[in-house]
Amino acid sequence: MALSYKARKRLAILVLVVAMPAYIVAAVSLVNLFERPPILLELAIYVGLGIVWVVPLKRLFTGVGQPDPDAPRDD
């Protein structure tokens, strides 16, 4: 079942406002569970985790910044 444009837009906002800060806290907590790694390894971990969240949500964010394709046009 495909989401409507409005539903995708609302879900994208929810992800950015609620899930993203929670993911950041979880990533920092995960790295802090262990002894602090060397700075380059820590940077690689954060970059990797920053890319990992995009993969499942890429389709959600695709086209959200564009005008609603289902809206009536004022031609």
C-alpha positions as CSV (number, residue, x, y, z in Angstrom):
1,M,0.0,0.0,0.0
2,A,1.5,3.3,-1.1
3,L,1.4,6.3,1.2
4,S,-0.2,9.5,0.0
5,Y,2.0,12.6,-0.5
6,K,0.6,14.2,2.7
7,A,1.2,11.0,4.7
8,R,4.7,10.7,3.5
9,K,5.4,14.3,4.3
10,R,4.0,14.0,7.8
11,L,5.9,10.8,8.4
12,A,9.1,12.4,7.1
13,I,8.7,15.3,9.6
14,L,8.0,12.8,12.4
15,V,11.2,10.9,11.5
16,L,13.3,14.0,11.5
17,V,11.9,15.5,14.7
18,V,11.5,12.4,16.9
19,A,13.4,9.4,15.4
20,M,16.5,11.2,14.3
21,P,17.4,12.6,17.8
22,A,16.7,9.2,19.3
23,Y,18.9,7.6,16.7
24,I,21.7,10.0,17.5
25,V,21.4,9.4,21.2
26,A,21.5,5.6,20.6
27,A,24.5,5.9,18.3
28,V,26.5,8.0,20.9
29,S,25.4,5.6,23.7
30,L,26.5,2.6,21.6
31,V,30.0,4.1,21.0
32,N,30.3,5.1,24.7
33,L,29.6,1.5,25.9
34,F,33.2,0.7,25.1
35,E,36.4,2.4,25.8
36,R,36.8,5.4,23.6
37,P,38.3,4.3,20.3
38,P,40.9,6.2,18.3
39,I,39.5,9.4,16.8
40,L,39.6,8.1,13.2
41,L,37.8,4.9,14.1
42,E,35.2,6.9,16.1
43,L,34.7,9.1,13.1
44,A,34.3,6.1,10.8
45,I,31.7,4.6,13.1
46,Y,29.7,7.8,13.2
47,V,29.9,8.2,9.4
48,G,28.8,4.6,8.9
49,L,25.9,5.0,11.3
50,G,25.0,8.2,9.6
51,I,24.7,6.4,6.3
52,V,22.9,3.3,7.7
53,W,19.8,5.3,8.7
54,V,19.4,6.7,5.2
55,V,19.1,3.3,3.5
56,P,15.7,2.2,4.8
57,L,14.2,5.8,4.7
58,K,15.4,6.9,1.3
59,R,12.1,6.1,-0.4
60,L,10.2,8.0,2.4
61,F,12.2,11.2,1.7
62,T,12.1,11.0,-2.1
63,G,10.0,13.8,-3.6
64,V,8.8,15.2,-0.3
65,G,10.3,18.6,-1.1
66,Q,8.5,18.8,-4.4
67,P,5.0,20.2,-4.9
68,D,2.1,17.7,-4.3
69,P,1.7,15.7,-7.6
70,D,-2.0,15.0,-6.8
71,A,-3.0,18.6,-6.2
72,P,-5.1,20.3,-8.8
73,R,-3.0,22.6,-11.0
74,D,-3.8,26.3,-11.5
75,D,-3.1,26.4,-15.3
